[in-house]
Amino acid sequence: MTSTSAPADSYYERHIFFCLNQRTGGEDSCANHKAQEGFDRCKAQVKAAGLSGPGKVRVNKAGCLDRCAAGPVAVVYPEAVWYTYVDAQDIDEIVESHLKNGKVVERLLTPANVGR
């Protein structure tokens, strides 16, 4: 599976959102699975690779993306590609393969049927 780039008039080529939601009452959520660490790693890697800024990549925090059962999750637009990741190496692979080179990381895709 390959990715497409954003339309020419788009402010960012790609936008990645990390769910950082913390549910109350003991419900599982992305925040319980080191989502903040994933976000921080991605932001640092994107910046270090010179990928951040207008016309390039934006890394954003998000509230609940309603896919808690697969958490932690991140989604890349404009492609609407959902990822589940577990460690820094997964984040590095998303940055290098998808955000930098436009190639989806198949092994990290969130199954389509996994929701909350």
N, CA, C and O atoms as a GROMACS GRO file, in nm:
protein
  464
    1MET      N    1   0.085  -0.118   0.000
    1MET     CA    2   0.000   0.000   0.000
    1MET      C    3   0.089   0.124   0.000
    1MET      O    4   0.181   0.134   0.081
    2THR      N    5   0.063   0.214  -0.088
    2THR     CA    6   0.139   0.339  -0.092
    2THR      C    7   0.048   0.453  -0.053
    2THR      O    8  -0.075   0.442  -0.058
    3SER      N    9   0.108   0.563  -0.015
    3SER     CA   10   0.033   0.679   0.028
    3SER      C   11   0.024   0.781  -0.083
    3SER      O   12   0.096   0.775  -0.183
    4THR      N   13  -0.066   0.875  -0.064
    4THR     CA   14  -0.074   0.988  -0.154
    4THR      C   15  -0.039   1.112  -0.074
    4THR      O   16  -0.049   1.113   0.048
    5SER      N   17   0.000   1.214  -0.142
    5SER     CA   18   0.031   1.340  -0.075
    5SER      C   19  -0.093   1.427  -0.070
    5SER      O   20  -0.193   1.400  -0.137
    6ALA      N   21  -0.086   1.530   0.011
    6ALA     CA   22  -0.196   1.625   0.024
    6ALA      C   23  -0.212   1.705  -0.105
    6ALA      O   24  -0.119   1.714  -0.185
    7PRO      N   25  -0.329   1.763  -0.125
    7PRO     CA   26  -0.347   1.851  -0.242
    7PRO      C   27  -0.245   1.965  -0.239
    7PRO      O   28  -0.197   2.003  -0.132
    8ALA      N   29  -0.213   2.018  -0.354
    8ALA     CA   30  -0.110   2.122  -0.366
    8ALA      C   31  -0.138   2.244  -0.279
    8ALA      O   32  -0.044   2.311  -0.236
    9ASP      N   33  -0.265   2.274  -0.253
    9ASP     CA   34  -0.298   2.393  -0.174
    9ASP      C   35  -0.311   2.365  -0.025
    9ASP      O   36  -0.355   2.452   0.051
   10SER      N   37  -0.274   2.245   0.018
   10SER     CA   38  -0.282   2.209   0.159
   10SER      C   39  -0.168   2.275   0.237
   10SER      O   40  -0.056   2.286   0.186
   11TYR      N   41  -0.195   2.319   0.359
   11TYR     CA   42  -0.093   2.386   0.440
   11TYR      C   43   0.018   2.290   0.482
   11TYR      O   44   0.135   2.326   0.484
   12TYR      N   45  -0.021   2.166   0.515
   12TYR     CA   46   0.076   2.061   0.550
   12TYR      C   47   0.063   1.947   0.450
   12TYR      O   48  -0.047   1.918   0.402
   13GLU      N   49   0.173   1.883   0.419
   13GLU     CA   50   0.167   1.765   0.333
   13GLU      C   51   0.103   1.648   0.409
   13GLU      O   52   0.020   1.575   0.355
   14ARG      N   53   0.144   1.633   0.535
   14ARG     CA   54   0.087   1.528   0.620
   14ARG      C   55   0.066   1.583   0.760
   14ARG      O   56   0.138   1.672   0.805
   15HIS      N   57  -0.032   1.528   0.827
   15HIS     CA   58  -0.068   1.569   0.961
   15HIS      C   59  -0.089   1.441   1.041
   15HIS      O   60  -0.173   1.359   1.004
   16ILE      N   61  -0.014   1.421   1.150
   16ILE     CA   62  -0.031   1.303   1.232
   16ILE      C   63  -0.086   1.344   1.368
   16ILE      O   64  -0.034   1.434   1.434
   17PHE      N   65  -0.193   1.276   1.408
   17PHE     CA   66  -0.260   1.302   1.535
   17PHE      C   67  -0.239   1.182   1.627
   17PHE      O   68  -0.262   1.068   1.587
   18PHE      N   69  -0.195   1.209   1.750
   18PHE     CA   70  -0.177   1.106   1.851
   18PHE      C   71  -0.286   1.119   1.957
   18PHE      O   72  -0.304   1.225   2.016
   19CYS      N   73  -0.359   1.010   1.979
   19CYS     CA   74  -0.456   1.010   2.088
   19CYS      C   75  -0.379   1.009   2.220
   19CYS      O   76  -0.298   0.920   2.244
   20LEU      N   77  -0.406   1.107   2.304
   20LEU     CA   78  -0.343   1.115   2.436
   20LEU      C   79  -0.449   1.108   2.546
   20LEU      O   80  -0.422   1.144   2.661
   21ASN      N   81  -0.567   1.063   2.511
   21ASN     CA   82  -0.679   1.063   2.604
   21ASN      C   83  -0.655   0.974   2.725
   21ASN      O   84  -0.601   0.864   2.714
   22GLN      N   85  -0.696   1.026   2.842
   22GLN     CA   86  -0.693   0.951   2.967
   22GLN      C   87  -0.836   0.934   3.015
   22GLN      O   88  -0.900   1.031   3.054
   23ARG      N   89  -0.886   0.813   3.013
   23ARG     CA   90  -1.022   0.786   3.060
   23ARG      C   91  -1.021   0.774   3.212
   23ARG      O   92  -0.921   0.736   3.272
   24THR      N   93  -1.134   0.805   3.271
   24THR     CA   94  -1.148   0.794   3.416
   24THR      C   95  -1.218   0.663   3.451
   24THR      O   96  -1.268   0.593   3.362
   25GLY      N   97  -1.222   0.632   3.578
   25GLY     CA   98  -1.294   0.514   3.624
   25GLY      C   99  -1.229   0.383   3.588
   25GLY      O  100  -1.296   0.279   3.585
   26GLY      N  101  -1.100   0.385   3.559
   26GLY     CA  102  -1.030   0.261   3.530
   26GLY      C  103  -1.044   0.209   3.388
   26GLY      O  104  -0.991   0.102   3.356
   27GLU      N  105  -1.116   0.283   3.302
   27GLU     CA  106  -1.128   0.239   3.162
   27GLU      C  107  -0.994   0.251   3.092
   27GLU      O  108  -0.918   0.345   3.114
   28ASP      N  109  -0.965   0.154   3.006
   28ASP     CA  110  -0.840   0.157   2.931
   28ASP      C  111  -0.842   0.273   2.833
   28ASP      O  112  -0.946   0.310   2.779
   29SER      N  113  -0.726   0.331   2.810
   29SER     CA  114  -0.714   0.443   2.716
   29SER      C  115  -0.572   0.452   2.666
   29SER      O  116  -0.481   0.391   2.723
   30CYS      N  117  -0.552   0.528   2.560
   30CYS     CA  118  -0.420   0.542   2.500
   30CYS      C  119  -0.317   0.596   2.600
   30CYS      O  120  -0.200   0.556   2.596
   31ALA      N  121  -0.359   0.686   2.687
   31ALA     CA  122  -0.265   0.743   2.784
   31ALA      C  123  -0.206   0.636   2.875
   31ALA      O  124  -0.096   0.653   2.928
   32ASN      N  125  -0.277   0.525   2.894
   32ASN     CA  126  -0.227   0.416   2.977
   32ASN      C  127  -0.120   0.334   2.906
   32ASN      O  128  -0.057   0.247   2.967
   33HIS      N  129  -0.097   0.361   2.779
   33HIS     CA  130  -0.003   0.283   2.699
   33HIS      C  131   0.109   0.369   2.642
   33HIS      O  132   0.155   0.348   2.530
   34LYS      N  133   0.152   0.466   2.720
   34LYS     CA  134   0.267   0.552   2.686
   34LYS      C  135   0.247   0.633   2.558
   34LYS      O  136   0.342   0.654   2.482
   35ALA      N  137   0.124   0.679   2.535
   35ALA     CA  138   0.094   0.760   2.417
   35ALA      C  139   0.172   0.891   2.417
   35ALA      O  140   0.217   0.936   2.311
   36GLN      N  141   0.188   0.952   2.533
   36GLN     CA  142   0.263   1.078   2.541
   36GLN      C  143   0.408   1.057   2.495
   36GLN      O  144   0.464   1.141   2.425
   37GLU      N  145   0.466   0.945   2.534
   37GLU     CA  146   0.603   0.914   2.491
   37GLU      C  147   0.611   0.899   2.339
   37GLU      O  148   0.706   0.945   2.276
   38GLY      N  149   0.510   0.834   2.280
   38GLY     CA  150   0.505   0.819   2.135
   38GLY      C  151   0.495   0.953   2.065
   38GLY      O  152   0.564   0.978   1.967
   39PHE      N  153   0.408   1.038   2.117
   39PHE     CA  154   0.392   1.174   2.061
   39PHE      C  155   0.524   1.251   2.071
   39PHE      O  156   0.569   1.309   1.972
   40ASP      N  157   0.584   1.251   2.189
   40ASP     CA  158   0.710   1.324   2.210
   40ASP      C  159   0.820   1.273   2.116
   40ASP      O  160   0.895   1.352   2.060
   41ARG      N  161   0.828   1.142   2.101
   41ARG     CA  162   0.929   1.082   2.014
   41ARG      C  163   0.905   1.125   1.868
   41ARG      O  164   0.999   1.164   1.798
   42CYS      N  165   0.781   1.118   1.824
   42CYS     CA  166   0.748   1.154   1.687
   42CYS      C  167   0.781   1.300   1.660
   42CYS      O  168   0.841   1.333   1.558
   43LYS      N  169   0.741   1.388   1.751
   43LYS     CA  170   0.766   1.530   1.734
   43LYS      C  171   0.916   1.558   1.723
   43LYS      O  172   0.960   1.634   1.638
   44ALA      N  173   0.994   1.494   1.811
   44ALA     CA  174   1.140   1.513   1.809
   44ALA      C  175   1.202   1.458   1.681
   44ALA      O  176   1.290   1.520   1.624
   45GLN      N  177   1.155   1.341   1.636
   45GLN     CA  178   1.210   1.278   1.516
   45GLN      C  179   1.176   1.359   1.390
   45GLN      O  180   1.259   1.376   1.301
   46VAL      N  181   1.054   1.409   1.384
   46VAL     CA  182   1.012   1.491   1.270
   46VAL      C  183   1.096   1.618   1.264
   46VAL      O  184   1.141   1.659   1.157
   47LYS      N  185   1.117   1.680   1.379
   47LYS     CA  186   1.198   1.803   1.384
   47LYS      C  187   1.343   1.773   1.346
   47LYS      O  188   1.402   1.847   1.267
   48ALA      N  189   1.400   1.667   1.401
   48ALA     CA  190   1.539   1.632   1.374
   48ALA      C  191   1.562   1.598   1.226
   48ALA      O  192   1.669   1.622   1.172
   49ALA      N  193   1.460   1.543   1.162
   49ALA     CA  194   1.471   1.506   1.020
   49ALA      C  195   1.442   1.624   0.927
   49ALA      O  196   1.448   1.609   0.805
   50GLY      N  197   1.410   1.740   0.984
   50GLY     CA  198   1.380   1.857   0.904
   50GLY      C  199   1.247   1.846   0.831
   50GLY      O  200   1.228   1.907   0.726
   51LEU      N  201   1.155   1.769   0.888
   51LEU     CA  202   1.025   1.746   0.823
   51LEU      C  203   0.914   1.836   0.875
   51LEU      O  204   0.804   1.833   0.821
   52SER      N  205   0.940   1.916   0.977
   52SER     CA  206   0.832   1.995   1.038
   52SER      C  207   0.816   2.130   0.970
   52SER      O  208   0.911   2.187   0.916
   53GLY      N  209   0.693   2.180   0.975
   53GLY     CA  210   0.667   2.314   0.925
   53GLY      C  211   0.572   2.315   0.807
   53GLY      O  212   0.537   2.210   0.753
   54PRO      N  213   0.530   2.434   0.767
   54PRO     CA  214   0.437   2.449   0.654
   54PRO      C  215   0.488   2.376   0.529
   54PRO      O  216   0.606   2.383   0.495
   55GLY      N  217   0.397   2.308   0.463
   55GLY     CA  218   0.432   2.232   0.344
   55GLY      C  219   0.494   2.098   0.373
   55GLY      O  220   0.526   2.022   0.281
   56LYS      N  221   0.511   2.068   0.501
   56LYS     CA  222   0.577   1.943   0.540
   56LYS      C  223   0.484   1.865   0.634
   56LYS      O  224   0.373   1.829   0.594
   57VAL      N  225   0.529   1.839   0.757
   57VAL     CA  226   0.455   1.754   0.851
   57VAL      C  227   0.422   1.830   0.977
   57VAL      O  228   0.502   1.910   1.026
   58ARG      N  229   0.303   1.807   1.030
   58ARG     CA  230   0.260   1.861   1.159
   58ARG      C  231   0.228   1.744   1.251
   58ARG      O  232   0.156   1.652   1.211
   59VAL      N  233   0.280   1.747   1.373
   59VAL     CA  234   0.254   1.644   1.474
   59VAL      C  235   0.165   1.707   1.580
   59VAL      O  236   0.202   1.808   1.640
   60ASN      N  237   0.047   1.648   1.603
   60ASN     CA  238  -0.050   1.706   1.695
   60ASN      C  239  -0.100   1.607   1.799
   60ASN      O  240  -0.106   1.487   1.776
   61LYS      N  241  -0.136   1.663   1.914
   61LYS     CA  242  -0.205   1.588   2.019
   61LYS      C  243  -0.353   1.585   1.983
   61LYS      O  244  -0.405   1.677   1.921
   62ALA      N  245  -0.419   1.478   2.022
   62ALA     CA  246  -0.563   1.467   2.002
   62ALA      C  247  -0.626   1.412   2.129
   62ALA      O  248  -0.562   1.344   2.208
   63GLY      N  249  -0.752   1.443   2.145
   63GLY     CA  250  -0.831   1.380   2.249
   63GLY      C  251  -0.867   1.240   2.201
   63GLY      O  252  -0.801   1.186   2.113
   64CYS      N  253  -0.970   1.184   2.258
   64CYS     CA  254  -1.009   1.048   2.223
   64CYS      C  255  -1.041   1.035   2.074
   64CYS      O  256  -1.120   1.112   2.019
   65LEU      N  257  -0.979   0.936   2.012
   65LEU     CA  258  -1.006   0.906   1.871
   65LEU      C  259  -1.099   0.784   1.860
   65LEU      O  260  -1.127   0.738   1.750
   66ASP      N  261  -1.144   0.734   1.973
   66ASP     CA  262  -1.245   0.628   1.984
   66ASP      C  263  -1.198   0.494   1.926
   66ASP      O  264  -1.278   0.418   1.871
   67ARG      N  265  -1.070   0.467   1.939
   67ARG     CA  266  -1.015   0.338   1.895
   67ARG      C  267  -0.932   0.278   2.008
   67ARG      O  268  -0.828   0.218   1.985
   68CYS      N  269  -0.981   0.296   2.130
   68CYS     CA  270  -0.909   0.259   2.252
   68CYS      C  271  -0.861   0.115   2.255
   68CYS      O  272  -0.754   0.086   2.308
   69ALA      N  273  -0.940   0.023   2.200
   69ALA     CA  274  -0.904  -0.118   2.203
   69ALA      C  275  -0.774  -0.148   2.129
   69ALA      O  276  -0.713  -0.252   2.151
   70ALA      N  277  -0.732  -0.058   2.042
   70ALA     CA  278  -0.609  -0.077   1.966
   70ALA      C  279  -0.495   0.008   2.022
   70ALA      O  280  -0.385   0.006   1.967
   71GLY      N  281  -0.521   0.082   2.128
   71GLY     CA  282  -0.430   0.183   2.176
   71GLY      C  283  -0.292   0.135   2.214
   71GLY      O  284  -0.273   0.020   2.253
   72PRO      N  285  -0.196   0.225   2.202
   72PRO     CA  286  -0.212   0.363   2.159
   72PRO      C  287  -0.224   0.372   2.007
   72PRO      O  288  -0.170   0.289   1.933
   73VAL      N  289  -0.294   0.475   1.963
   73VAL     CA  290  -0.316   0.493   1.819
   73VAL      C  291  -0.275   0.633   1.775
   73VAL      O  292  -0.273   0.728   1.854
   74ALA      N  293  -0.243   0.641   1.646
   74ALA     CA  294  -0.216   0.768   1.578
   74ALA      C  295  -0.275   0.755   1.439
   74ALA      O  296  -0.285   0.645   1.385
   75VAL      N  297  -0.315   0.868   1.381
   75VAL     CA  298  -0.371   0.867   1.246
   75VAL      C  299  -0.302   0.973   1.162
   75VAL      O  300  -0.280   1.086   1.208
   76VAL      N  301  -0.268   0.936   1.038
   76VAL     CA  302  -0.200   1.026   0.946
   76VAL      C  303  -0.297   1.069   0.838
   76VAL      O  304  -0.360   0.986   0.772
   77TYR      N  305  -0.309   1.201   0.820
   77TYR     CA  306  -0.390   1.258   0.712
   77TYR      C  307  -0.299   1.331   0.616
   77TYR      O  308  -0.198   1.386   0.658
   78PRO      N  309  -0.332   1.335   0.487
   78PRO     CA  310  -0.465   1.318   0.430
   78PRO      C  311  -0.502   1.174   0.399
   78PRO      O  312  -0.614   1.148   0.354
   79GLU      N  313  -0.412   1.078   0.421
   79GLU     CA  314  -0.438   0.941   0.381
   79GLU      C  315  -0.537   0.868   0.472
   79GLU      O  316  -0.594   0.767   0.431
   80ALA      N  317  -0.559   0.919   0.593
   80ALA     CA  318  -0.646   0.853   0.693
   80ALA      C  319  -0.593   0.713   0.725
   80ALA      O  320  -0.669   0.616   0.728
   81VAL      N  321  -0.464   0.705   0.749
   81VAL     CA  322  -0.399   0.578   0.784
   81VAL      C  323  -0.385   0.572   0.935
   81VAL      O  324  -0.324   0.660   0.996
   82TRP      N  325  -0.441   0.466   0.994
   82TRP     CA  326  -0.440   0.447   1.139
   82TRP      C  327  -0.328   0.352   1.178
   82TRP      O  328  -0.312   0.245   1.120
   83TYR      N  329  -0.250   0.394   1.279
   83TYR     CA  330  -0.141   0.312   1.329
   83TYR      C  331  -0.160   0.278   1.476
   83TYR      O  332  -0.213   0.357   1.554
   84THR      N  333  -0.114   0.159   1.510
   84THR     CA  334  -0.097   0.117   1.648
   84THR      C  335   0.052   0.095   1.667
   84THR      O  336   0.116   0.030   1.583
   85TYR      N  337   0.108   0.148   1.773
   85TYR     CA  338   0.253   0.139   1.794
   85TYR      C  339   0.281   0.097   1.936
   85TYR      O  340   0.196   0.114   2.024
   86VAL      N  341   0.400   0.042   1.961
   86VAL     CA  342   0.432  -0.003   2.096
   86VAL      C  343   0.561   0.055   2.152
   86VAL      O  344   0.581   0.057   2.273
   87ASP      N  345   0.650   0.102   2.063
   87ASP     CA  346   0.778   0.150   2.115
   87ASP      C  347   0.839   0.257   2.024
   87ASP      O  348   0.783   0.293   1.920
   88ALA      N  349   0.955   0.305   2.065
   88ALA     CA  350   1.024   0.411   1.990
   88ALA      C  351   1.060   0.366   1.849
   88ALA      O  352   1.058   0.447   1.756
   89GLN      N  353   1.094   0.239   1.832
   89GLN     CA  354   1.130   0.189   1.699
   89GLN      C  355   1.011   0.196   1.604
   89GLN      O  356   1.027   0.226   1.485
   90ASP      N  357   0.890   0.170   1.656
   90ASP     CA  358   0.769   0.182   1.572
   90ASP      C  359   0.749   0.326   1.528
   90ASP      O  360   0.718   0.353   1.412
   91ILE      N  361   0.767   0.419   1.620
   91ILE     CA  362   0.752   0.561   1.588
   91ILE      C  363   0.856   0.602   1.484
   91ILE      O  364   0.824   0.671   1.387
   92ASP      N  365   0.980   0.559   1.503
   92ASP     CA  366   1.086   0.592   1.408
   92ASP      C  367   1.053   0.539   1.268
   92ASP      O  368   1.079   0.605   1.168
   93GLU      N  369   0.994   0.419   1.263
   93GLU     CA  370   0.959   0.361   1.134
   93GLU      C  371   0.845   0.438   1.066
   93GLU      O  372   0.845   0.456   0.945
   94ILE      N  373   0.748   0.483   1.145
   94ILE     CA  374   0.639   0.565   1.089
   94ILE      C  375   0.695   0.695   1.034
   94ILE      O  376   0.658   0.737   0.924
   95VAL      N  377   0.784   0.758   1.108
   95VAL     CA  378   0.844   0.885   1.063
   95VAL      C  379   0.922   0.863   0.935
   95VAL      O  380   0.901   0.934   0.836
   96GLU      N  381   1.012   0.767   0.935
   96GLU     CA  382   1.099   0.744   0.819
   96GLU      C  383   1.021   0.696   0.697
   96GLU      O  384   1.038   0.750   0.587
   97SER      N  385   0.937   0.597   0.716
   97SER     CA  386   0.868   0.537   0.603
   97SER      C  387   0.751   0.622   0.553
   97SER      O  388   0.745   0.656   0.435
   98HIS      N  389   0.659   0.657   0.642
   98HIS     CA  390   0.537   0.725   0.599
   98HIS      C  391   0.552   0.877   0.593
   98HIS      O  392   0.526   0.937   0.489
   99LEU      N  393   0.594   0.938   0.702
   99LEU     CA  394   0.599   1.084   0.705
   99LEU      C  395   0.707   1.142   0.614
   99LEU      O  396   0.689   1.248   0.556
  100LYS      N  397   0.818   1.072   0.602
  100LYS     CA  398   0.928   1.121   0.518
  100LYS      C  399   0.915   1.073   0.374
  100LYS      O  400   0.934   1.151   0.280
  101ASN      N  401   0.884   0.943   0.355
  101ASN     CA  402   0.889   0.883   0.222
  101ASN      C  403   0.754   0.844   0.162
  101ASN      O  404   0.749   0.795   0.050
  102GLY      N  405   0.645   0.866   0.237
  102GLY     CA  406   0.512   0.840   0.182
  102GLY      C  407   0.473   0.695   0.170
  102GLY      O  408   0.378   0.663   0.099
  103LYS      N  409   0.544   0.606   0.237
  103LYS     CA  410   0.514   0.462   0.230
  103LYS      C  411   0.453   0.416   0.361
  103LYS      O  412   0.513   0.430   0.468
  104VAL      N  413   0.332   0.362   0.353
  104VAL     CA  414   0.260   0.314   0.471
  104VAL      C  415   0.335   0.197   0.534
  104VAL      O  416   0.388   0.111   0.464
  105VAL      N  417   0.339   0.195   0.668
  105VAL     CA  418   0.402   0.086   0.743
  105VAL      C  419   0.293  -0.018   0.770
  105VAL      O  420   0.221  -0.010   0.870
  106GLU      N  421   0.284  -0.115   0.681
  106GLU     CA  422   0.176  -0.215   0.685
  106GLU      C  423   0.168  -0.289   0.818
  106GLU      O  424   0.057  -0.313   0.868
  107ARG      N  425   0.280  -0.325   0.877
  107ARG     CA  426   0.279  -0.407   0.998
  107ARG      C  427   0.222  -0.334   1.119
  107ARG      O  428   0.185  -0.397   1.218
  108LEU      N  429   0.213  -0.201   1.111
  108LEU     CA  430   0.163  -0.123   1.224
  108LEU      C  431   0.020  -0.073   1.204
  108LEU      O  432  -0.032   0.001   1.288
  109LEU      N  433  -0.045  -0.113   1.096
  109LEU     CA  434  -0.181  -0.066   1.070
  109LEU      C  435  -0.278  -0.117   1.176
  109LEU      O  436  -0.272  -0.233   1.217
  110THR      N  437  -0.365  -0.030   1.219
  110THR     CA  438  -0.471  -0.067   1.314
  110THR      C  439  -0.578  -0.143   1.235
  110THR      O  440  -0.625  -0.093   1.133
  111PRO      N  441  -0.616  -0.262   1.282
  111PRO     CA  442  -0.723  -0.334   1.211
  111PRO      C  443  -0.849  -0.250   1.198
  111PRO      O  444  -0.890  -0.184   1.294
  112ALA      N  445  -0.909  -0.252   1.081
  112ALA     CA  446  -1.025  -0.166   1.051
  112ALA      C  447  -1.142  -0.187   1.146
  112ALA      O  448  -1.219  -0.094   1.171
  113ASN      N  449  -1.157  -0.306   1.199
  113ASN     CA  450  -1.273  -0.336   1.284
  113ASN      C  451  -1.251  -0.306   1.432
  113ASN      O  452  -1.342  -0.328   1.512
  114VAL      N  453  -1.135  -0.257   1.470
  114VAL     CA  454  -1.107  -0.230   1.611
  114VAL      C  455  -1.148  -0.088   1.646
  114VAL      O  456  -1.099   0.009   1.589
  115GLY      N  457  -1.240  -0.078   1.741
  115GLY     CA  458  -1.287   0.052   1.787
  115GLY      C  459  -1.262   0.070   1.933
  115GLY      O  460  -1.155   0.038   1.984
  116ARG      N  461  -1.361   0.120   2.002
  116ARG     CA  462  -1.349   0.146   2.144
  116ARG      C  463  -1.362   0.017   2.219
  116ARG      O  464  -1.355   0.016   2.342
   0.00000   0.00000   0.00000
